[in-house]
Amino acid sequence: MNKIAFSILALLATGPGNAYAGASLATEAFGTDSIADFELKDVVVTDQSGKNSAKHHVGSNYQLTSRETEALQVSTFKNLSAHVPNFYIPDYGSHTTSSIYVRGIGSRMNESSIGFYVDGIPLQNKSSFDFDLYDIANISIGIGPQGTLYGRNSIGGVVDISTVDESTFTKSPRYGFQLSHGNHNSISERLTYQIGTEKTGVRVSGHYDRNDGWFQNTYDREKNKYQSAGGRIHLHWNPDETWRMRLNVSYDHLNEQAYPYENLSTGKINYDGDGSYLRNFLFSGLNIEKRLNQHHRLSSSTGYQYMDDRMNIDQDFTEQSLLTLSEHQHQHSFTEELTFRSILRKYNQTSGLFLFHNNNHINSPMTMGRYGIEHLIEENINSALARNPSPYAPDQILIDNGSLFFPGMFQLTQSGISLYHQSSVTLLGKLTLTAGLRAEYERTGIDYNTSSSLQTHVYMSMPRTMVIPTDSTYLIVGECHRNIWQLLPKVSVKYTFNKNLNIYANVSKGYKAGGYNFTMMSSILQAQMQNQKTGDVEGTIYYKPEYLWNYEVGFHSQIIQKKLFVDASVFYIDDRNQQLPTSSSNGSRMITNAERVSSCGLETSIRILPYENLSFAIHYGFTHSDFRQFEENGISYRGKTVPFAPQQTLSLAGTYELPIKNCKHLSAIRFSTDWTAMGKIYWNEENTRSQNFYGLLNGSITLVQGDYSLSGWVRNATDSDYKTFYFESIGNEFAQRGMPITFGATFRKEL
């Protein structure tokens, strides 16, 4: 891999820095119209119509159109890995965990490190991030902290998805569909219908997806099959030139057999517990904008989300009856954002008020089987008795329970309010200064109620031989909360030499809320059973907020007019209290804070259009992220690489459209191929387990006739063997294998 990295770095030696802005990620895949009018400028995240600029960001930014997601086979959000430099979304074996890693920043548990927006409304639970990307207009991705413009937890960046381009509406009804079939009996169906004009219109779409699974649990012969279905409705009404109103409502249902984790010592997936995930998700957003005059606009974005999901998981992932967990969530989320914008020739400003409230009821019972009772509790108790003999202490304690049930009832609440402002002023027509500040208040709390009972026989030889049956009940009930204030500043400078070159530098602070490890309650109960000191419950389960400073310098350039575009940046991140996923002694998941982490690296995007209908793209990212201060269980990890985030990402993509003349049944043939690669990825803090650099080759050939097309496609064409996830549980090592070769055909009618 070093040779590949050095080759890319040599290619970048013609210019300083890194970042991408302005144009689309790989250009409009099969044409050059969008490039003809290309001009270097800040990325502008737009509203759904693509006409009214909403939020300006100087820095590393990327955009994909619907045509590009089709060419790159981006059917789910995880397929975006490496197509954006230093952007990685691993597959953890289910749709419930959608962790995004950017520049070494991320976490697979609890809060996301990336803000995720759909039609201007933030998703409040990252368990809802992994959905099928059907019927979308474009995807915008901003890298680096975005707090002065976006909502909470945008410490690593923001993803903003627009589902509808209202300029496509006509008075005549229009419809489109997609039918796809692949190996492992994978089926994908899409249907879209719209009617109306840019002034008033309705768009309805739906999808159905399923497959029979790729990996089999040898214990029960079940594969990790899944099916999902859902629909979306978009309504827009623009009564006059000053008012714009949009309503979007979507619903998705997903049911899957999940967590096909392979035991590395046996090379098999073999566990006795249920591994499944069920999710129902309702999303709604109302956007209203009032144009006060030519230069000033006031807008409101109101969102409501409801998620009902259930996870069943075997926590030990062995054929023994140790631990199983069921987690059932009911979450209601409300958001409201009011924004005032001024757009002038030399001055732009955005001011806003953001409010949110999340109420999540969680029923999370854990069950310990007989084997677990004997090896996790009984052995520990009797070992402690043997190490500390006493004349009046028991000689032995035997537990009679056939299983132990740890009920867990939790209510997590989060509420917050933020005020933000960002101003940009242009001096002498070339120098642009931007400054912003976000003031954020958040209150987070938890109500908890968990308990368990033990039926035991206590054996004593002193003062006389006795066998004493005892029943013990252990209970943890209470509540706790934290109030947090944060100020998030940002300053940037951009200098525009001409329409072909600009350079920039920015400094920004990012912040990610703290929270509670409610999954640790069973560990606290077990400690009580073993007569261990448990300490303060809140102090045990609370993890601190994470915050960082991001420093970045970069440039955007058009080296050869309409032929060669190079964007690049370098960055340094000083991260404090990074939230790391770890496991307790009984296998419970939890978050731990690493006191200090530093990350540095570079990013570049190169786009080449040598001929009409032919384009190439190279996207490369390098991140070195290590612990500066982190100690756990008396072990210092200073100098070790932060786990889970890849050190390098690379994407090579090419597209070509061959026009076919004088043929009644065929107008063009499209060829698309891409190679995405990432690594090295360390899996643990000790850096003793890792995934080396690996690559995936994908491609498609499409026959086109008017609005109709037929494609043959393949992903991971070389059937590369790789791991996407590693963890340890109760002394065993497990991993999630990456997707094997998949192939199929798709028949499509464009809207």
MOUR-V574351 format. One record per residue. N is the residue number from 1. RES is the residue in three letters. PHI is phi as a letter, one per 40 degrees, with the letter a starting at -180 (999 if undefined). PSI is psi as a letter, one per 20 degrees, with the letter a starting at -180 (999 if undefined). D_CENTER is the distance of its C-alpha to the mean C-alpha in whole Angstrom. Layout:
n={N:N}
res={RES:RES}
phi={PHI:PHI}
psi={PSI:PSI}
d_center={D_CENTER:D_CENTER}
This chain:
n={1:2:3:4:5:6:7:8:9:10:11:12:13:14:15:16:17:18:19:20:21:22:23:24:25:26:27:28:29:30:31:32:33:34:35:36:37:38:39:40:41:42:43:44:45:46:47:48:49:50:51:52:53:54:55:56:57:58:59:60:61:62:63:64:65:66:67:68:69:70:71:72:73:74:75:76:77:78:79:80:81:82:83:84:85:86:87:88:89:90:91:92:93:94:95:96:97:98:99:100:101:102:103:104:105:106:107:108:109:110:111:112:113:114:115:116:117:118:119:120:121:122:123:124:125:126:127:128:129:130:131:132:133:134:135:136:137:138:139:140:141:142:143:144:145:146:147:148:149:150:151:152:153:154:155:156:157:158:159:160:161:162:163:164:165:166:167:168:169:170:171:172:173:174:175:176:177:178:179:180:181:182:183:184:185:186:187:188:189:190:191:192:193:194:195:196:197:198:199:200:201:202:203:204:205:206:207:208:209:210:211:212:213:214:215:216:217:218:219:220:221:222:223:224:225:226:227:228:229:230:231:232:233:234:235:236:237:238:239:240:241:242:243:244:245:246:247:248:249:250:251:252:253:254:255:256:257:258:259:260:261:262:263:264:265:266:267:268:269:270:271:272:273:274:275:276:277:278:279:280:281:282:283:284:285:286:287:288:289:290:291:292:293:294:295:296:297:298:299:300:301:302:303:304:305:306:307:308:309:310:311:312:313:314:315:316:317:318:319:320:321:322:323:324:325:326:327:328:329:330:331:332:333:334:335:336:337:338:339:340:341:342:343:344:345:346:347:348:349:350:351:352:353:354:355:356:357:358:359:360:361:362:363:364:365:366:367:368:369:370:371:372:373:374:375:376:377:378:379:380:381:382:383:384:385:386:387:388:389:390:391:392:393:394:395:396:397:398:399:400:401:402:403:404:405:406:407:408:409:410:411:412:413:414:415:416:417:418:419:420:421:422:423:424:425:426:427:428:429:430:431:432:433:434:435:436:437:438:439:440:441:442:443:444:445:446:447:448:449:450:451:452:453:454:455:456:457:458:459:460:461:462:463:464:465:466:467:468:469:470:471:472:473:474:475:476:477:478:479:480:481:482:483:484:485:486:487:488:489:490:491:492:493:494:495:496:497:498:499:500:501:502:503:504:505:506:507:508:509:510:511:512:513:514:515:516:517:518:519:520:521:522:523:524:525:526:527:528:529:530:531:532:533:534:535:536:537:538:539:540:541:542:543:544:545:546:547:548:549:550:551:552:553:554:555:556:557:558:559:560:561:562:563:564:565:566:567:568:569:570:571:572:573:574:575:576:577:578:579:580:581:582:583:584:585:586:587:588:589:590:591:592:593:594:595:596:597:598:599:600:601:602:603:604:605:606:607:608:609:610:611:612:613:614:615:616:617:618:619:620:621:622:623:624:625:626:627:628:629:630:631:632:633:634:635:636:637:638:639:640:641:642:643:644:645:646:647:648:649:650:651:652:653:654:655:656:657:658:659:660:661:662:663:664:665:666:667:668:669:670:671:672:673:674:675:676:677:678:679:680:681:682:683:684:685:686:687:688:689:690:691:692:693:694:695:696:697:698:699:700:701:702:703:704:705:706:707:708:709:710:711:712:713:714:715:716:717:718:719:720:721:722:723:724:725:726:727:728:729:730:731:732:733:734:735:736:737:738:739:740:741:742:743:744:745:746:747:748:749:750:751}
res={MET:ASN:LYS:ILE:ALA:PHE:SER:ILE:LEU:ALA:LEU:LEU:ALA:THR:GLY:PRO:GLY:ASN:ALA:TYR:ALA:GLY:ALA:SER:LEU:ALA:THR:GLU:ALA:PHE:GLY:THR:ASP:SER:ILE:ALA:ASP:PHE:GLU:LEU:LYS:ASP:VAL:VAL:VAL:THR:ASP:GLN:SER:GLY:LYS:ASN:SER:ALA:LYS:HIS:HIS:VAL:GLY:SER:ASN:TYR:GLN:LEU:THR:SER:ARG:GLU:THR:GLU:ALA:LEU:GLN:VAL:SER:THR:PHE:LYS:ASN:LEU:SER:ALA:HIS:VAL:PRO:ASN:PHE:TYR:ILE:PRO:ASP:TYR:GLY:SER:HIS:THR:THR:SER:SER:ILE:TYR:VAL:ARG:GLY:ILE:GLY:SER:ARG:MET:ASN:GLU:SER:SER:ILE:GLY:PHE:TYR:VAL:ASP:GLY:ILE:PRO:LEU:GLN:ASN:LYS:SER:SER:PHE:ASP:PHE:ASP:LEU:TYR:ASP:ILE:ALA:ASN:ILE:SER:ILE:GLY:ILE:GLY:PRO:GLN:GLY:THR:LEU:TYR:GLY:ARG:ASN:SER:ILE:GLY:GLY:VAL:VAL:ASP:ILE:SER:THR:VAL:ASP:GLU:SER:THR:PHE:THR:LYS:SER:PRO:ARG:TYR:GLY:PHE:GLN:LEU:SER:HIS:GLY:ASN:HIS:ASN:SER:ILE:SER:GLU:ARG:LEU:THR:TYR:GLN:ILE:GLY:THR:GLU:LYS:THR:GLY:VAL:ARG:VAL:SER:GLY:HIS:TYR:ASP:ARG:ASN:ASP:GLY:TRP:PHE:GLN:ASN:THR:TYR:ASP:ARG:GLU:LYS:ASN:LYS:TYR:GLN:SER:ALA:GLY:GLY:ARG:ILE:HIS:LEU:HIS:TRP:ASN:PRO:ASP:GLU:THR:TRP:ARG:MET:ARG:LEU:ASN:VAL:SER:TYR:ASP:HIS:LEU:ASN:GLU:GLN:ALA:TYR:PRO:TYR:GLU:ASN:LEU:SER:THR:GLY:LYS:ILE:ASN:TYR:ASP:GLY:ASP:GLY:SER:TYR:LEU:ARG:ASN:PHE:LEU:PHE:SER:GLY:LEU:ASN:ILE:GLU:LYS:ARG:LEU:ASN:GLN:HIS:HIS:ARG:LEU:SER:SER:SER:THR:GLY:TYR:GLN:TYR:MET:ASP:ASP:ARG:MET:ASN:ILE:ASP:GLN:ASP:PHE:THR:GLU:GLN:SER:LEU:LEU:THR:LEU:SER:GLU:HIS:GLN:HIS:GLN:HIS:SER:PHE:THR:GLU:GLU:LEU:THR:PHE:ARG:SER:ILE:LEU:ARG:LYS:TYR:ASN:GLN:THR:SER:GLY:LEU:PHE:LEU:PHE:HIS:ASN:ASN:ASN:HIS:ILE:ASN:SER:PRO:MET:THR:MET:GLY:ARG:TYR:GLY:ILE:GLU:HIS:LEU:ILE:GLU:GLU:ASN:ILE:ASN:SER:ALA:LEU:ALA:ARG:ASN:PRO:SER:PRO:TYR:ALA:PRO:ASP:GLN:ILE:LEU:ILE:ASP:ASN:GLY:SER:LEU:PHE:PHE:PRO:GLY:MET:PHE:GLN:LEU:THR:GLN:SER:GLY:ILE:SER:LEU:TYR:HIS:GLN:SER:SER:VAL:THR:LEU:LEU:GLY:LYS:LEU:THR:LEU:THR:ALA:GLY:LEU:ARG:ALA:GLU:TYR:GLU:ARG:THR:GLY:ILE:ASP:TYR:ASN:THR:SER:SER:SER:LEU:GLN:THR:HIS:VAL:TYR:MET:SER:MET:PRO:ARG:THR:MET:VAL:ILE:PRO:THR:ASP:SER:THR:TYR:LEU:ILE:VAL:GLY:GLU:CYS:HIS:ARG:ASN:ILE:TRP:GLN:LEU:LEU:PRO:LYS:VAL:SER:VAL:LYS:TYR:THR:PHE:ASN:LYS:ASN:LEU:ASN:ILE:TYR:ALA:ASN:VAL:SER:LYS:GLY:TYR:LYS:ALA:GLY:GLY:TYR:ASN:PHE:THR:MET:MET:SER:SER:ILE:LEU:GLN:ALA:GLN:MET:GLN:ASN:GLN:LYS:THR:GLY:ASP:VAL:GLU:GLY:THR:ILE:TYR:TYR:LYS:PRO:GLU:TYR:LEU:TRP:ASN:TYR:GLU:VAL:GLY:PHE:HIS:SER:GLN:ILE:ILE:GLN:LYS:LYS:LEU:PHE:VAL:ASP:ALA:SER:VAL:PHE:TYR:ILE:ASP:ASP:ARG:ASN:GLN:GLN:LEU:PRO:THR:SER:SER:SER:ASN:GLY:SER:ARG:MET:ILE:THR:ASN:ALA:GLU:ARG:VAL:SER:SER:CYS:GLY:LEU:GLU:THR:SER:ILE:ARG:ILE:LEU:PRO:TYR:GLU:ASN:LEU:SER:PHE:ALA:ILE:HIS:TYR:GLY:PHE:THR:HIS:SER:ASP:PHE:ARG:GLN:PHE:GLU:GLU:ASN:GLY:ILE:SER:TYR:ARG:GLY:LYS:THR:VAL:PRO:PHE:ALA:PRO:GLN:GLN:THR:LEU:SER:LEU:ALA:GLY:THR:TYR:GLU:LEU:PRO:ILE:LYS:ASN:CYS:LYS:HIS:LEU:SER:ALA:ILE:ARG:PHE:SER:THR:ASP:TRP:THR:ALA:MET:GLY:LYS:ILE:TYR:TRP:ASN:GLU:GLU:ASN:THR:ARG:SER:GLN:ASN:PHE:TYR:GLY:LEU:LEU:ASN:GLY:SER:ILE:THR:LEU:VAL:GLN:GLY:ASP:TYR:SER:LEU:SER:GLY:TRP:VAL:ARG:ASN:ALA:THR:ASP:SER:ASP:TYR:LYS:THR:PHE:TYR:PHE:GLU:SER:ILE:GLY:ASN:GLU:PHE:ALA:GLN:ARG:GLY:MET:PRO:ILE:THR:PHE:GLY:ALA:THR:PHE:ARG:LYS:GLU:LEU}
phi={999:d:c:c:c:c:c:c:c:c:c:c:c:c:a:c:g:a:i:b:a:g:c:c:c:b:g:c:d:b:a:b:c:c:c:d:b:c:a:c:a:c:c:b:c:b:c:c:c:g:b:b:c:b:b:b:b:c:i:c:b:a:b:b:c:c:c:c:c:c:c:c:f:c:c:b:c:c:c:c:d:g:c:b:d:f:b:a:b:c:c:c:g:a:c:c:b:b:c:b:b:b:f:g:b:i:a:c:b:f:c:c:c:b:c:b:b:b:f:g:b:c:c:c:b:c:c:c:c:c:b:c:c:b:f:b:c:a:b:b:b:b:c:g:d:b:c:c:b:b:c:c:g:c:c:b:i:a:b:b:b:b:c:b:b:c:c:c:c:b:c:c:c:b:a:a:a:a:b:b:a:a:c:f:f:c:b:b:b:b:a:b:b:a:a:h:b:c:c:a:a:b:b:b:a:a:a:a:b:a:a:c:g:b:b:b:c:c:c:b:g:c:b:c:c:a:a:a:a:a:a:a:b:b:b:b:a:b:c:a:c:b:b:b:b:a:b:b:b:b:b:b:b:b:a:a:c:b:f:c:c:c:c:c:c:b:g:b:c:a:a:c:c:c:b:a:a:b:a:b:b:b:b:a:a:b:b:b:b:b:c:c:a:c:b:b:b:b:b:b:b:b:b:b:b:b:b:b:b:b:b:b:a:c:c:c:f:b:c:c:c:c:b:b:b:b:b:b:b:b:b:b:b:b:b:a:b:b:b:b:b:b:b:b:c:b:a:b:a:b:b:a:b:b:b:a:a:b:b:b:c:b:b:b:c:b:b:b:c:c:c:c:d:c:c:b:b:d:c:c:c:c:c:c:c:c:c:b:c:a:d:b:c:c:c:a:b:b:c:c:d:c:a:b:b:b:c:b:b:b:b:b:b:a:b:a:a:b:b:a:a:a:b:b:b:b:b:f:g:b:c:b:b:b:a:a:a:b:b:b:b:a:b:b:a:a:b:b:a:a:a:a:b:b:b:b:b:b:b:b:b:b:c:a:c:a:b:b:c:b:b:b:b:b:b:b:b:i:a:a:a:b:b:b:b:a:b:b:c:a:b:a:b:b:b:b:c:a:c:b:a:a:b:a:a:a:b:a:b:b:a:b:c:c:a:b:c:c:c:c:c:c:c:c:c:c:c:c:c:c:f:c:c:b:g:c:c:c:c:c:c:c:b:c:c:b:a:a:b:b:b:a:b:a:a:b:a:b:c:b:d:g:b:b:b:b:b:a:a:b:a:b:b:b:b:b:f:d:c:b:c:b:b:c:c:c:g:c:c:a:b:b:c:c:d:a:b:b:b:a:i:a:a:a:b:b:b:b:b:c:b:c:g:b:a:b:a:b:b:b:b:b:b:b:b:b:c:c:a:a:b:a:f:g:b:c:b:d:g:c:c:c:c:g:c:c:c:b:b:a:b:b:b:a:b:a:b:b:c:b:c:f:b:c:b:a:b:a:b:b:b:b:a:a:b:b:a:a:h:c:b:c:b:b:c:c:g:c:b:a:b:c:d:a:b:b:b:b:a:a:b:b:c:b:a:g:c:b:a:b:b:b:b:a:b:f:c:c:f:c:b:a:b:b:a:b:a:b:a:f:g:b:b:b:a:b:c:c:c:c:c:b:a:i:b:b:b:b:b:c:c}
psi={h:h:g:g:g:h:g:g:h:h:h:i:i:i:r:q:a:q:q:p:r:f:r:r:g:j:r:o:h:k:r:j:g:h:h:h:k:p:p:p:r:q:p:o:p:r:a:h:i:j:h:o:p:g:p:p:p:p:b:o:q:q:q:p:r:h:h:g:h:g:h:j:l:n:h:r:h:h:i:i:p:i:i:p:p:k:o:p:n:r:o:j:j:r:i:h:o:m:p:p:p:p:k:j:p:r:p:i:q:c:q:q:j:p:p:o:q:o:l:j:p:p:p:i:p:i:i:i:h:n:r:p:m:q:l:q:g:r:p:p:o:p:p:r:p:k:h:i:h:a:a:q:k:l:h:i:a:p:p:o:p:p:h:p:o:i:i:i:p:r:h:q:q:q:q:q:r:p:p:q:p:a:r:k:l:p:p:p:p:q:p:p:p:q:q:a:a:h:g:p:r:p:p:p:q:r:q:p:q:q:r:j:q:h:q:p:o:i:g:j:j:q:r:m:q:r:q:q:q:r:r:q:p:p:p:q:p:n:h:a:i:i:p:p:p:p:p:p:p:q:p:p:p:p:p:q:p:a:l:m:p:p:o:h:h:i:j:q:o:n:q:i:r:p:n:r:p:p:p:p:p:p:p:q:p:p:p:p:p:o:o:h:a:h:i:p:q:p:q:p:o:p:q:p:q:p:p:o:q:p:p:p:p:o:h:h:k:r:i:q:m:f:p:q:p:p:o:p:q:o:p:p:p:p:q:p:p:p:p:p:q:p:o:r:g:i:p:q:q:p:q:r:p:p:q:q:p:p:o:o:p:p:o:m:q:q:p:p:r:g:h:g:g:g:h:h:g:g:g:g:g:h:g:h:h:h:h:m:q:q:h:j:q:q:h:q:p:p:p:i:p:h:q:p:p:n:q:o:p:q:o:p:q:p:q:r:q:q:p:q:q:p:q:p:p:p:p:j:i:h:p:p:p:p:q:r:p:p:p:p:p:p:p:q:r:p:p:q:o:q:r:r:q:p:o:r:p:p:p:q:i:q:i:r:p:q:o:o:p:q:p:p:p:p:p:o:p:a:q:q:r:q:p:p:q:q:p:n:r:p:p:q:p:p:p:o:g:a:i:i:p:q:q:r:p:q:p:q:p:q:p:p:q:a:a:p:m:h:i:i:h:h:h:g:g:h:h:g:h:j:k:q:p:i:a:p:g:g:h:h:i:p:q:q:q:p:q:r:p:p:p:p:p:a:q:p:q:n:g:p:o:j:g:p:p:p:p:q:q:q:q:p:p:o:p:p:l:p:o:p:p:a:q:r:h:j:i:q:q:r:p:q:p:p:g:p:q:q:q:q:a:r:q:q:p:p:p:p:m:h:r:p:j:p:q:q:p:p:p:p:q:p:p:o:p:r:p:h:o:p:p:p:k:j:p:p:k:p:i:q:p:p:r:h:p:q:h:q:q:p:p:p:q:q:q:p:p:o:q:o:q:k:p:h:j:p:h:q:p:p:p:p:q:q:o:p:q:q:r:q:o:q:i:r:h:i:k:i:p:r:p:r:p:q:q:p:p:q:r:q:p:p:p:p:o:c:i:q:q:p:q:p:q:q:q:l:h:j:l:q:p:r:q:i:q:q:r:q:o:l:i:q:p:q:q:p:q:r:p:a:p:q:r:a:q:p:p:q:p:q:999}
d_center={26:28:30:27:26:29:30:27:28:32:31:29:32:34:32:30:26:23:21:20:22:24:24:21:19:22:24:25:25:29:31:31:32:29:30:34:33:30:31:29:27:24:21:22:19:22:22:22:26:25:28:27:25:23:22:23:21:22:20:18:17:16:17:17:20:20:22:20:17:20:22:19:18:15:15:11:8:8:11:11:10:13:15:13:15:13:10:9:6:9:10:11:14:13:11:10:8:4:4:4:7:10:13:13:11:8:9:8:10:11:10:7:8:7:9:8:12:13:17:17:16:13:11:12:10:7:9:9:6:8:11:14:14:17:20:18:20:17:14:14:12:14:13:15:15:16:17:21:19:16:15:14:12:11:12:11:11:10:9:12:13:17:18:22:24:28:30:30:32:35:38:38:36:33:31:29:28:26:27:26:27:26:27:26:27:24:24:23:24:24:26:27:30:30:34:35:35:33:35:34:32:30:27:26:24:23:22:22:21:22:23:25:22:23:23:26:27:30:31:31:30:27:25:21:22:20:21:19:21:20:22:21:24:25:28:29:32:34:37:38:37:36:34:31:29:26:25:22:22:19:19:18:19:18:19:19:21:18:18:20:20:23:26:26:30:31:29:28:26:28:28:29:27:25:22:20:17:19:17:18:16:19:17:20:21:24:24:28:29:33:34:37:38:38:36:34:32:30:27:26:22:22:20:20:18:19:17:19:17:19:18:21:21:24:23:25:25:28:31:33:32:31:28:26:23:23:20:21:19:20:18:20:18:20:20:22:22:26:26:29:29:32:32:35:37:36:34:31:29:27:27:25:25:22:22:20:21:19:21:20:22:21:24:23:26:27:29:31:34:37:36:34:36:39:36:34:36:40:40:39:41:44:43:43:47:48:47:49:52:54:57:56:52:51:52:49:47:46:43:44:41:40:36:35:32:30:29:27:27:24:24:21:22:20:22:22:23:23:25:24:26:26:29:30:34:35:38:41:39:37:35:32:31:28:28:26:25:23:25:23:24:22:23:22:24:24:27:28:30:30:33:35:39:41:44:46:49:50:53:55:58:59:61:62:60:58:55:53:51:48:46:43:40:37:36:33:33:32:30:28:26:25:26:24:25:23:25:22:24:24:26:27:29:30:33:34:36:37:34:34:32:31:29:27:27:24:24:21:20:17:16:14:16:18:18:20:20:21:21:24:26:28:28:30:32:33:34:36:38:38:40:38:37:34:34:32:30:28:28:27:24:23:20:21:18:17:18:19:21:20:23:23:25:25:27:27:30:31:34:36:36:34:33:31:28:27:24:24:23:23:21:22:20:21:19:21:20:17:15:15:15:18:21:24:27:27:24:22:18:18:17:19:20:21:23:23:20:21:19:21:21:21:20:22:22:25:26:29:32:35:36:36:33:32:29:27:24:23:20:20:18:19:18:20:19:21:23:25:26:25:27:26:29:32:30:29:26:27:27:24:21:18:16:13:13:15:18:18:16:19:19:22:23:26:27:31:33:36:39:41:44:47:45:45:42:40:39:36:34:31:30:26:25:22:21:18:18:17:18:20:17:19:18:20:21:25:23:26:23:21:20:22:21:21:21:20:23:22:25:26:30:30:34:34:37:36:33:33:32:31:29:29:26:24:21:22:25:27:25:24:23:20:18:14:15:18:19:22:24:27:29:27:24:22:20:17:19:17:18:22:24:23:25:27:28:27:30:29:30:29:29}
